[in-house]
Amino acid sequence: MSETLYVHYQQSVKRASRVGEITLTDSAKVRFRYSRDWLASATSFPISISLPLEGETSESASHHFFANLLPEANVRQQICKSLGISNGNDFQLLKAIGGDCAGALKITAADEIAPPTAVSKYEPVTESQLAQWSIGSPDAFAAVTGHNEVRLSLAGAQDKLPVHIDADRILVPLGDAPSTHILKFASPFYSHLPENETYISMLATAVGLPTAPVSLRKTERASIAIITRYDRFKCDGVDCRFHQEDFCQALGISPINKYEKEGGPRFQQCAEILRRHASFPLIELQKLMQWGLFNLLVGNADAHGKNLSLLYDEQGGIRLAPFYDLVCTRNYKRIARDMAMGYGGMFDPDLVSSEHLDGFARDIGIRPHLAACALDEMMERVISGLGQVTNQFAERFGDSAVMERLPIVIRKQIRRVRSQLK
């Protein structure tokens, strides 16, 4: 008899409902089915647009939804090695680390969640441990998750760690305790990556984009980016969870195909999801357009479908989540300049013409002249925001070598776009 894992919607340690079960198919795929109780509940909802409540759930969509909750690339390899799990075994990895995922889902081997403890349990991280992780390696997450009651999972290839922050203390959640922040460490391949993400996120906020708050914490060895989780909130003094899913999950696409050229989400598909399912589609489509234009102007070639998510509120409403993973990849010569999602079919940001911009607007469902006006306005906002954000960054976090390059790289990118549009 095949093993079963149980999926719970756990908004807080005091509120949990069993959503369904996942089993392993003969083809080694994860298969999900909603429970009868969840389907009968008046408060139930589909955990993914790709997994509707009505009818039989697709094996492919099931597997892709849950695979998108797991780490990728070298981080995944290190975790699997640490836990003695085959690198391709999504089912066992979900069993080992699926306790605190993105959103409000919890995956367990037991069909019922144990009664909550009176106080959530956390393990403090020492300054020496934080300094060791901060220099950048793929094993910080692997050293923690899956061991000693720690069951944390985050998608992505960058080494990062979900934590709980209380005042200035950094704590690792144990058991059912929710994380509230994400630590992102330096990269051995891309210099000053935490500083880069912090600066670009601050710039995005300055030009009016809704973003996940990012700050820096310096250790004796390197800086760490600290991201406040937008899928966590306070409810009656307790840390609670919002449900969310990224666009690969919503479209039933594998995480290994997150780039459009490999079959990943396209702007047109993302816009159609928002048009059909968002509570206020016109507002969300406007945000999607702004996100696309901002990434084009700051040279963020890694803006793919997993870096764009839907957030579900307590009333069942759906909107775009605050934007995250905003980085100027143009700063790094080792990263290809082609964009993760095409603009009217064009991926090279240096060749996006007025014709391509018109195509981008039509894909989103916005009149081309409105997109052209929005691009002009975004250019002015970014240019005027560079000096302001540079000063704010220096005041808050001190000098950084990357600050000498980023404004130059972004201004050059804007000149390229302007020149091509002329």
N, C-alpha and C positions, 0 to 999 in steps of 0.2 A: 504494500500500500504506500502510495507516494506521501511524502511529508507535506504538511500544510503550515503556512504562515498566516497570521491574522492581521488585518489592517484596521486600525482604530483612528477615528477622528477625535483628537485630544486637544480641545481648545485650551484647557488648563489641567493641572494635576487633579483638580476636583471634578472635572467634567470630561467624560470619555464615552464614545459610542463605537461599537464594532460596525465597521462599514462593510467588510467582506473578507474574503479569503483569497490567498494566492497559492497556487500549486505549480509543480514543475511538469511540463508536458513531455511527451516522448521525444520531441525535438529539442529538449533542454531549454525551452522558453518559459518565461513566467506567465502564468494564466491567472487572470483576476475575475472574480465573480462577486457581485453585491450580495450581502446577506438578506434573508427574507425580512428580518426586523428593520433593516435600514430602508428597504424598499417600501415597507409599510408605514414608516414614520412620516408624520406630517412635516417634519423639519429636515428631511433628507434632501440631498442635492448631489448631482454627479460630481465626482472628485476631479473629473477632467472633461473638457469638451469632447475629447476623443473617446470617452467612456460613458455614453449616455445611460440613463437609468433603464430605459426601455430596450427590450431585445437582448440578444446575446452579445456580450462584450467580445471584441475582436482579439484574437491571440496576439497579433502583431502590435496593436495599439496597447494592449495590456503590458506586454514585455517592454515596449519602448517607454511607456509612462514611468515604470518603476526603475528601469535602467537609467533614466535621466535624473534620478535622485542620488546616484552614486558618483564617487570621485572618478577621475579619468587619468589616463596617461601614466606618468611616473609616480604620481601620488597613489593611484590605485595599485600599481605594482608593489609599492612599498607596503601598503596596508595588507594586501593579500599575502605577501611574503611574511609579514609580521604575525599574521593570524593563521598561516598554514592553509590558505584557501587558493584554489586554482584561479589564475588571473581572469579567466572567462566565466567564472561561476557567479552570475548575478544573484541567484537565489540564496546561496550560502552567505554572500556578502550582505545582502539585505537582512538576513537573519542575525548576522554578527553586529552590524552597525546601524540598523534602521530605526533606532530608538528616538532620535531627535533629528528629523529631516527638515529640508526647506518646507515651509508651510506648517500644516497642523496634523499631518499624518504620522502615526507611530506604527511600526511593524514589529510584531512579537511572535514568538513560538507558542505562546499561551493564548487561548481564546478569550480570556478575560484579563484585564489589567489589574494588578494587585492594588488593594486599597492604598490611597495616598498616605505618605508619612506626614506627620504634623508639620515638619519643616523640610523644605527642599534641601537636598544634600549637594555640596560642592567641595571641590578639592582645590586649594590655592596653588597658583603657579608661582614659583620662586623667581626672584630677579635674575639669578644665575641661569635658570632654565630658559627664561624669556630671552636673555641675551644670546644664549646658544642657538635658539631657534631663529632669532632675528637675522642671522647672517645669510640665510637662504639655503635650504636643502629640501629634498622631497620627503623627509621622514619625520617632521614635527607632528603632523596629523597621524601618521602611522604609529608613532610612539605612544599615542594617547588612546585613540578610538579602538574599541573592541576589547579593552583591558579594564579590569577592576570597576565594573559597573558603568563604564563609559560606552555609550552606544550612539555616537554622533556620525551623521553623514552629510556631506556637502558636495554638490556637483562641481565639476571644473578640474582643470589640469594644474592650477597653481596651488602651491602648498599654503593652506590656510587652516584655521582652527576656530570652531564655534566656542565661545566662552560666555560667561556671565560676568558682568562688571558691576561691582558694588563700591561706590565712591572711587577710590583709586586702585582697588584690589581686583586682580584678574583671577577668575575662578573657572575651573573645568566642571561642567554639570555632570552629576551622577544620577543614574536611574531615570526617573521621570522629570527631573529638574530641567527647565528650558534654558537654552542659551539666549542671550540678548544682543550679543555683538559677534563680529567675525574679525579675527586677526589675520592679516595678510603679510607674509614675510618677504624679505628680499629675494631676488632671483639670481642664481649663479650665472645666468645668461644675459639678463637685461638690467643694466645698472639703474639704481635708484627707482625701482618700480613702485614701491610704496609712496614715495614722494610724487612721482608722476601721477598716479591715480588720485592722490589727495588734491593736487593742483588742478587737474582737469575736472574733478568733481566740484571743486570750489568755483571754477570758471562756469560750469554748467549751471550751478545755482545762481551765479551772478547774472547770467543772461535769461533767467526765468524758467529753467527746466526743473521739474520736480525730481530731486535726487535723494538717494540714501546718504545721510550725513557721514562724512569721512573726516578723520583727524589722524595725527601722527603721534606716536609715542617713541621716544628715543631710548635705546638701551646703551650700554657702554660699548656695544659693537656695531649696531646698525639701527635703522628706524623701522617701525612696524606701522602699517596702516590699520586703523581701527574703524570698522564700518558698523554703524548702528543698524540692527536688523529691522527692516520695515514690516516684516511678518510677525512681529512681537508687539504686544501692547499691555498696558496695565489695566486690570479689571478688578475693582474692589481690593486694591493693594496687592493683587497676585499677578505674576507674569503670565500672560495668555498668548495664544497663537492665532494668527489669521491663516486661512488656507490660501495657497497660491499654486500656480503652475507656470512653467516657462512655455514659450511658443513651440518648442519641439514636442513637449508633452501634449499641448493642446491640439497639435496637428498630427500626432501619432508618428513622429519621426525619431529615428534612432539618434542618440547623442554623437555617434561617430559620423553622422551626416549633417552636422549642425550648420555647415557652410552652404550657401545657396548653390554653388557650383557642384556640390556633392549630393544635391537633393534636399538641402536644408530649406528652412522657411524663406519665402520671398515677401517683399513689402506688400504685394497684392494679396497674398494669403493672410498675412497679419491683419491687413485692413479689413478683409472679409470677416475674420473672426470678431473684430471689434464691432463691425457693422451689425452682425447678427446677435452678439451676446453681451456687449457692454451696456451698462445702465444708461449712459449718455454717449452714444456713438460719436457725435460730432466733436465733442470735447476730446475724446480719446484719439480720434483720427488726427486732430490738430496736434496733440502731443506726439503721436507717431511721426508726423511730418517733421516736427521740430527736432526730434531725436535723430532722424535721418540726416537732416541738414547740419546739425551740430557735429555729428561724427565725421561728415564729409569735410567740414572746415577745420577741425582740429586734427585731422589725420588719424582717426581711430579705425584702422582696418579690421579690428577684431570684434566689431559690433554685429554679432550673429544672433540667431534665434534663441539661444540659451541665455543671452544677455538681455532678454526682453521678456517680461513676465506679466501675468494677470493676477490681480489680488482680489480675493473674495471677502466682502465685509460681512458683518454679523447679520445683516438683513437680506443676504443673498445677492447683493449687488456686485457687479464685476467692473473693474477698471484696470487701467495700466498701473503696474507697480511703479514706485519711484525708480528712476534709472540708476544703474549700478555698473561696475566694471568699466568705467570710462577712463580710457588711457590714450595718450598720444603715441600710437605705435610707430608713427612716422619718425619718431626720435631714434628708432633702432634700425640699423641697416640690415640686420639679419632677418627682420620680419618683412614679408612681401607687402608691397604697397597696395595691392588689389583689395578692394573692399569685400567684406564677408557677404554683403547683400548688394545686388546690382541696382543702379539708378537708371531706370529705363533701359535695362539690358547692358549698361556699361559698368564695369567693375574697377577700371583704372581711374582713380580720382583726378588725375591730371588731364583726362580726356572727356570729362562730363560736360557736354555741350548743352545749349538751350533745348535742343531736340530731346536729349536724354532727360533733362529736368522736366520737360513736358510729360514724358513717359512715366517718370517717377510720380508726378502729380496724378496722372490718370490711374496709376496702379493703386494709389491711396484713395482715389475718388474725390480729389480736390481739383478745382479749376486751375489750369496751368498758370494763368497770370497771378493767381493768389500765391502759388508756390514760388514764383519768381520774386514777388514782393517780399514774401517771408524770408527768402534767401538773402536778399539785399539787407533786410532789417537784421537778420542773424549775423551777417558779416560785420555790420556796424556795432552790434552789441558785443561780439567777441573781441573786436579790436579795442573798443573803449574799455572792456572789462579786463584786458590783459594787465594793464598797469595797476589797476585797483587790486586785483587778485594777487599779483606779485608782491605788492606791499603787505597785504593781509597775511599772506603765507609767511613772509619774512618776520612779521611781528609775532605771529603765533608759534612758529616752528624754527625760526632762525634761518641762516643761510643754507643753501643746498646747491651742489654743483649742477644739478639738473635744471635749476632755475635760470641758469645762464643760457640754456639751449631752448627750452620749451617755447618761450614767447617768439624767438627767432623762427623756429620750425613752423609754428602756427601762422605767423604773418606771411611766411613764404608760401604756405599751403593756400592761404586766402588769395594771395596774388595770382597763383596758378589758376585757381577756380575762376577768378574775375577775368583773367586773360582769355581763358577758353570760352567763357560765356560771351565775350565781346565778339 
